[in-house]
Amino acid sequence: MKYLCLVYGEEDKLHALPESPKDDECRAYADTLRTQGRMIAGEALEPVRTAITVRVRGGRLSVTDGPFAGTKEPLAGFYLIEARDLNEAIQVASKIPPAHVGSIEVRPVRPWQS
């Protein structure tokens, strides 16, 4: 089953604390998951100041600067993984390096119905 592991963290802490993971550490873990056949995709995101939110209401387009929700810990990246079940996905997520300074949201991917 596919799971999306969403990486959240305060931007100033994600890279500034002594325990903050470096990009190389995150890439190395992704490579380990890829070797195990668990990694489907993953990327880091640019800072939240580069985000744009798009909405269409009543046929009208609205574009706003910033993310949809003004949260303390914005979305910083993701890992799309393959796991047997939720417990295995949680174990994989617990080893994602930014979990030490942020949080990882684990969500099952729902297949689209044909």
GROMACS elastic network, one bead per residue, 0.5 to 0.9 nm:
[ bonds ]
;  ai    aj funct       b0    kb
    1    81     6  0.83394   500
    1    82     6  0.55582   500
    1    83     6  0.55269   500
    1    84     6  0.59774   500
    1    85     6  0.66962   500
    1    86     6  0.87711   500
    1   108     6  0.74865   500
    1   109     6  0.76657   500
    2    40     6  0.85178   500
    2    80     6  0.69867   500
    2    81     6  0.56622   500
    2    83     6  0.63286   500
    2    84     6  0.85739   500
    2    85     6  0.88452   500
    2    89     6  0.87772   500
    2   107     6  0.86579   500
    2   108     6  0.60565   500
    2   109     6  0.54333   500
    2   110     6  0.82610   500
    3    79     6  0.83130   500
    3    80     6  0.58961   500
    3    81     6  0.53413   500
    3    82     6  0.62227   500
    3    83     6  0.70615   500
    3    85     6  0.89018   500
    3    86     6  0.80961   500
    3    89     6  0.67677   500
    3   106     6  0.65059   500
    3   107     6  0.54364   500
    3   109     6  0.53517   500
    3   110     6  0.89787   500
    4    78     6  0.69206   500
    4    79     6  0.60200   500
    4    81     6  0.63471   500
    4    82     6  0.88576   500
    4    89     6  0.89032   500
    4   105     6  0.78322   500
    4   106     6  0.57563   500
    4   107     6  0.52294   500
    4   108     6  0.62718   500
    4   109     6  0.64817   500
    5    77     6  0.85931   500
    5    78     6  0.55450   500
    5    79     6  0.50764   500
    5    80     6  0.61685   500
    5    81     6  0.74772   500
    5    89     6  0.83206   500
    5    90     6  0.89114   500
    5    93     6  0.64894   500
    5    96     6  0.89168   500
    5   104     6  0.59999   500
    5   105     6  0.54699   500
    5   107     6  0.65226   500
    5   108     6  0.88577   500
    6    75     6  0.69019   500
    6    76     6  0.77508   500
    6    77     6  0.61967   500
    6    79     6  0.66613   500
    6    80     6  0.85179   500
    6   103     6  0.81693   500
    6   104     6  0.53845   500
    6   106     6  0.64683   500
    6   107     6  0.81001   500
    7    44     6  0.86872   500
    7    74     6  0.84818   500
    7    75     6  0.59101   500
    7    76     6  0.54687   500
    7    77     6  0.51083   500
    7    78     6  0.55212   500
    7    79     6  0.79110   500
    7    96     6  0.84700   500
    7    98     6  0.70255   500
    7    99     6  0.75991   500
    7   102     6  0.72787   500
    7   103     6  0.60450   500
    7   105     6  0.66239   500
    8    11     6  0.88757   500
    8    14     6  0.88922   500
    8    73     6  0.53659   500
    8    74     6  0.54334   500
    8    76     6  0.53539   500
    8    77     6  0.72874   500
    8    78     6  0.88597   500
    8    98     6  0.80221   500
    8    99     6  0.83680   500
    8   102     6  0.55492   500
    8   103     6  0.51809   500
    8   104     6  0.61010   500
    8   105     6  0.76846   500
    9    12     6  0.84941   500
    9    13     6  0.71395   500
    9    14     6  0.59434   500
    9    72     6  0.77253   500
    9    74     6  0.58632   500
    9    75     6  0.68110   500
    9    76     6  0.65041   500
    9    98     6  0.76320   500
    9    99     6  0.85629   500
    9   101     6  0.68298   500
    9   103     6  0.63091   500
    9   104     6  0.87344   500
   10    13     6  0.53245   500
   10    14     6  0.59667   500
   10    72     6  0.62360   500
   10    74     6  0.64689   500
   10    75     6  0.88559   500
   10    76     6  0.85873   500
   10   101     6  0.83102   500
   10   102     6  0.69151   500
   11    14     6  0.51341   500
   11    15     6  0.69727   500
   11    16     6  0.84515   500
   11    47     6  0.72848   500
   11    48     6  0.80794   500
   11    73     6  0.74766   500
   11    74     6  0.75899   500
   11    76     6  0.78379   500
   12    15     6  0.63110   500
   12    16     6  0.59476   500
   12    17     6  0.82467   500
   13    16     6  0.50117   500
   13    17     6  0.55488   500
   13    20     6  0.70786   500
   13   101     6  0.68310   500
   13   102     6  0.80959   500
   14    17     6  0.69826   500
   14    19     6  0.89527   500
   14    20     6  0.56178   500
   14    21     6  0.73555   500
   14    22     6  0.89272   500
   14    76     6  0.86949   500
   14    98     6  0.69716   500
   14   101     6  0.62621   500
   14   102     6  0.70168   500
   15    18     6  0.83864   500
   15    19     6  0.87223   500
   15    20     6  0.53452   500
   15    21     6  0.69070   500
   15    22     6  0.71637   500
   16    19     6  0.83709   500
   16    20     6  0.63748   500
   17    20     6  0.50272   500
   17    21     6  0.87016   500
   17   101     6  0.80125   500
   18    21     6  0.84286   500
   19   100     6  0.72016   500
   19   101     6  0.72343   500
   20    97     6  0.79971   500
   20    98     6  0.68611   500
   20   100     6  0.72671   500
   20   101     6  0.62447   500
   21    24     6  0.81111   500
   21    25     6  0.61145   500
   21    26     6  0.69501   500
   21    97     6  0.56996   500
   21    98     6  0.59936   500
   21   100     6  0.81183   500
   21   101     6  0.83121   500
   22    25     6  0.53220   500
   22    26     6  0.66439   500
   22    27     6  0.88238   500
   22    97     6  0.84265   500
   22    98     6  0.89052   500
   23    26     6  0.51327   500
   23    27     6  0.61180   500
   23    28     6  0.85199   500
   23    44     6  0.86259   500
   24    27     6  0.50453   500
   24    28     6  0.59989   500
   24    29     6  0.86491   500
   25    28     6  0.50740   500
   25    29     6  0.63526   500
   25    30     6  0.86870   500
   25    97     6  0.69496   500
   26    29     6  0.52398   500
   26    30     6  0.62613   500
   26    31     6  0.86504   500
   26    96     6  0.69701   500
   26    97     6  0.59432   500
   26    98     6  0.78624   500
   27    31     6  0.60750   500
   27    32     6  0.85921   500
   28    32     6  0.62314   500
   28    33     6  0.87171   500
   29    33     6  0.62812   500
   29    34     6  0.85581   500
   29    95     6  0.79655   500
   29    96     6  0.69428   500
   29    97     6  0.77598   500
   30    33     6  0.50775   500
   30    34     6  0.60914   500
   30    35     6  0.86266   500
   30    39     6  0.66177   500
   30    41     6  0.85854   500
   30    42     6  0.74637   500
   30    79     6  0.78659   500
   30    96     6  0.83975   500
   31    35     6  0.61357   500
   31    36     6  0.86016   500
   31    39     6  0.78617   500
   32    35     6  0.51350   500
   32    36     6  0.63309   500
   32    37     6  0.87517   500
   32    38     6  0.86820   500
   32    39     6  0.83447   500
   33    36     6  0.50089   500
   33    37     6  0.62499   500
   33    38     6  0.50667   500
   33    40     6  0.87623   500
   33    81     6  0.80688   500
   33    92     6  0.84535   500
   34    37     6  0.50169   500
   34    38     6  0.56357   500
   34    40     6  0.72927   500
   34    41     6  0.88038   500
   34    81     6  0.89736   500
   35    38     6  0.75688   500
   35    39     6  0.79627   500
   36    39     6  0.76557   500
   37    40     6  0.79800   500
   37    81     6  0.87718   500
   37    82     6  0.76002   500
   38    80     6  0.85339   500
   38    81     6  0.52691   500
   38    83     6  0.65630   500
   39    42     6  0.76303   500
   39    79     6  0.72888   500
   39    80     6  0.63157   500
   39    82     6  0.63832   500
   40    79     6  0.76764   500
   40    80     6  0.53393   500
   40    81     6  0.53068   500
   40    82     6  0.68761   500
   41    78     6  0.80844   500
   41    79     6  0.59329   500
   41    80     6  0.50095   500
   41    81     6  0.70681   500
   42    77     6  0.73789   500
   42    78     6  0.52788   500
   42    80     6  0.58385   500
   42    81     6  0.84421   500
   43    76     6  0.89022   500
   43    77     6  0.56026   500
   43    78     6  0.57208   500
   43    79     6  0.68312   500
   44    76     6  0.60706   500
   44    78     6  0.65785   500
   44    79     6  0.88875   500
   45    48     6  0.81134   500
   45    75     6  0.77028   500
   45    76     6  0.52132   500
   45    78     6  0.82023   500
   46    49     6  0.81624   500
   46    50     6  0.65810   500
   46    51     6  0.80637   500
   46    76     6  0.73886   500
   46    77     6  0.85144   500
   47    50     6  0.58216   500
   47    51     6  0.75250   500
   47    74     6  0.89575   500
   47    76     6  0.73855   500
   48    51     6  0.52776   500
   48    52     6  0.88273   500
   48    66     6  0.64326   500
   48    67     6  0.67692   500
   48    74     6  0.68480   500
   48    75     6  0.77281   500
   48    76     6  0.78373   500
   49    52     6  0.84607   500
   49    65     6  0.77032   500
   49    66     6  0.59616   500
   49    67     6  0.82449   500
   50    65     6  0.77696   500
   50    66     6  0.68627   500
   50    67     6  0.87803   500
   51    64     6  0.87365   500
   51    65     6  0.62585   500
   51    67     6  0.55184   500
   51    68     6  0.88736   500
   52    63     6  0.67653   500
   52    64     6  0.57044   500
   52    66     6  0.50163   500
   52    67     6  0.61224   500
   52    68     6  0.81676   500
   53    62     6  0.81203   500
   53    63     6  0.57233   500
   53    64     6  0.51848   500
   53    65     6  0.62988   500
   53    66     6  0.62698   500
   53    67     6  0.57521   500
   53    68     6  0.58021   500
   54    61     6  0.72213   500
   54    62     6  0.58344   500
   54    64     6  0.66387   500
   54    68     6  0.86086   500
   55    60     6  0.81137   500
   55    61     6  0.59100   500
   55    62     6  0.51288   500
   55    63     6  0.65252   500
   55    64     6  0.85153   500
   56    59     6  0.58802   500
   56    60     6  0.52924   500
   56    62     6  0.60883   500
   56    63     6  0.88174   500
   57    60     6  0.53079   500
   57    61     6  0.67644   500
   57    62     6  0.77754   500
   58    61     6  0.85616   500
   64    67     6  0.82303   500
   64    68     6  0.85584   500
   65    68     6  0.89183   500
   66    69     6  0.82859   500
   66    70     6  0.80050   500
   67    70     6  0.65798   500
   67    71     6  0.86664   500
   67    74     6  0.78796   500
   67    75     6  0.86861   500
   68    71     6  0.89899   500
   69    74     6  0.82508   500
   70    73     6  0.86140   500
   70    74     6  0.76259   500
   71    74     6  0.57242   500
   71    75     6  0.89691   500
   73    76     6  0.84095   500
   73   102     6  0.73645   500
   73   103     6  0.82755   500
   75    78     6  0.82352   500
   78   104     6  0.87680   500
   79    93     6  0.86061   500
   79    96     6  0.86779   500
   80   109     6  0.89928   500
   81    89     6  0.76802   500
   81    92     6  0.85032   500
   82    85     6  0.88327   500
   82    89     6  0.77098   500
   83    86     6  0.73266   500
   83    87     6  0.85327   500
   83    88     6  0.57979   500
   83    89     6  0.54486   500
   83    92     6  0.83313   500
   84    87     6  0.81080   500
   84    88     6  0.62144   500
   84    89     6  0.75735   500
   85    88     6  0.54685   500
   85    89     6  0.63331   500
   85    90     6  0.87832   500
   86    90     6  0.60916   500
   86    91     6  0.86268   500
   86   106     6  0.82916   500
   86   107     6  0.85615   500
   86   108     6  0.77603   500
   87    90     6  0.51150   500
   87    91     6  0.63604   500
   87    92     6  0.87726   500
   88    91     6  0.50466   500
   88    92     6  0.62804   500
   88    93     6  0.86038   500
   89    92     6  0.50770   500
   89    93     6  0.60742   500
   89    94     6  0.85658   500
   89   106     6  0.72502   500
   89   107     6  0.89209   500
   89   108     6  0.89695   500
   90    94     6  0.60422   500
   90    95     6  0.88626   500
   90   106     6  0.69344   500
   91    94     6  0.51739   500
   91    95     6  0.68729   500
   92    95     6  0.55772   500
   92    96     6  0.69739   500
   93    96     6  0.52689   500
   93    97     6  0.88200   500
   93    99     6  0.77302   500
   93   104     6  0.64966   500
   93   105     6  0.82120   500
   93   106     6  0.72231   500
   94    97     6  0.80578   500
   94    99     6  0.64317   500
   94   100     6  0.87465   500
   94   104     6  0.77032   500
   95    98     6  0.85182   500
   95    99     6  0.71578   500
   95   100     6  0.88453   500
   96    99     6  0.57633   500
   96   100     6  0.82955   500
   96   104     6  0.79111   500
   97   100     6  0.62338   500
   97   101     6  0.82906   500
   98   101     6  0.55110   500
   98   102     6  0.56416   500
   98   103     6  0.70411   500
   98   104     6  0.78751   500
   99   102     6  0.50777   500
   99   104     6  0.59819   500
  100   103     6  0.75565   500
  110   113     6  0.88946   500
